Amino acid sequence: MKAISIRQPWAWLILFGGKDVENRSWPTRVRGRVLIHAPKSMSQDDYDFALEFYGSAMPIEQDMERGGIVGSVEIVDCVTSAASQWFSGPYGFVLRNPEPLPFRPCRGKLGFFVPE
């Protein structure tokens, strides 16, 4: 199964917070279930923005798993506009049916990749 790296807190928001679009600068034809890899890095700015946007129900930074596979989600479309509050473009991967998975350490890569 293919995987895609999505930094925290965005990976957590896909799995638990209703984030239904993943924004990218490039389009994809990939459809179906993919693994979500959360890289080790997470910026303070991203965390602060997500906390302001989502609210205090989000876990603290230290409790967000990083450096491995954290879940999976179905990609059902790739769009250039969407009514979702999560869309900021220029491309949005439309997501459905997120499933948290037991954490599995794994190195990430750019784009879609097959985990070791």
C-alpha positions in Angstrom: 0.0 0.0 0.0 1.2 3.5 -0.8 1.8 6.1 1.9 2.0 9.9 2.0 3.8 12.0 4.5 1.6 14.6 6.3 3.1 16.6 9.1 1.5 16.8 12.4 -0.9 18.3 13.5 -2.5 17.9 10.1 -2.2 14.0 10.2 -4.0 14.0 13.5 -6.7 16.4 12.2 -7.3 14.0 9.2 -7.7 11.0 11.6 -9.6 12.7 14.4 -10.6 16.2 13.6 -12.6 16.0 10.4 -10.0 17.4 8.0 -11.4 16.2 4.7 -8.9 17.8 2.2 -5.1 17.6 2.1 -3.6 20.6 0.3 -0.7 20.2 -2.1 1.1 22.1 -4.7 0.9 19.2 -7.1 -2.1 17.1 -8.4 -2.4 13.3 -8.1 -4.3 10.5 -9.9 -3.9 8.2 -6.9 -7.3 7.0 -5.6 -8.2 4.5 -2.9 -6.8 3.8 0.6 -3.3 5.2 1.4 -1.3 5.1 4.6 -0.6 8.3 6.5 3.0 8.8 7.6 3.7 11.5 10.2 7.2 12.8 9.8 9.4 13.6 12.9 9.3 17.3 12.2 6.4 19.6 13.2 6.5 23.3 13.2 5.4 25.4 16.1 3.6 27.7 13.6 1.6 24.8 12.2 0.6 23.6 15.6 -0.4 27.0 16.8 -2.5 27.7 13.7 -4.2 24.3 13.9 -4.9 24.8 17.6 -6.5 28.2 16.9 -8.5 26.8 14.0 -9.6 23.5 15.7 -9.6 24.4 19.4 -8.5 22.9 22.7 -9.7 19.3 21.9 -6.5 18.8 20.0 -3.8 17.0 22.0 -0.6 18.7 23.1 2.4 18.6 20.7 4.3 15.9 22.7 1.3 13.5 22.5 1.2 13.5 18.7 2.9 10.5 17.2 5.7 11.3 14.8 8.2 9.4 12.7 6.0 6.6 11.4 2.6 5.4 10.1 -0.3 6.6 12.2 -3.3 5.7 10.1 -4.9 5.4 6.6 -7.5 7.3 4.6 -9.2 7.0 1.2 -8.3 9.5 -1.5 -11.5 9.9 -3.6 -10.6 12.9 -5.8 -8.1 15.7 -6.5 -9.7 19.1 -7.0 -8.7 22.7 -7.6 -11.6 24.2 -5.6 -13.8 22.8 -2.8 -16.4 24.1 -0.3 -14.5 22.5 2.5 -13.1 24.8 5.2 -9.8 22.8 4.9 -9.2 23.7 1.3 -6.6 26.3 0.5 -5.1 24.7 -2.7 -3.8 25.0 -5.3 -4.7 21.2 -5.3 -6.8 19.4 -2.7 -6.8 15.6 -2.2 -10.4 14.9 -1.1 -10.3 12.4 1.8 -12.9 10.0 3.2 -13.0 7.2 5.8 -10.0 7.9 8.0 -8.8 5.0 10.2 -6.2 5.4 13.0 -3.7 2.5 13.1 -1.2 1.4 15.7 1.9 3.5 15.4 4.6 1.9 13.2 8.0 3.6 13.0 8.9 4.3 9.4 11.0 6.7 7.3 9.1 9.0 5.1 9.8 10.2 1.5 8.5 12.9 -0.8 5.4 12.2 -2.7 3.7 8.8 -2.5 5.9 6.0 -1.4 5.8 2.3 -0.4 6.9 2.0 3.3 9.7 -0.4 4.2 
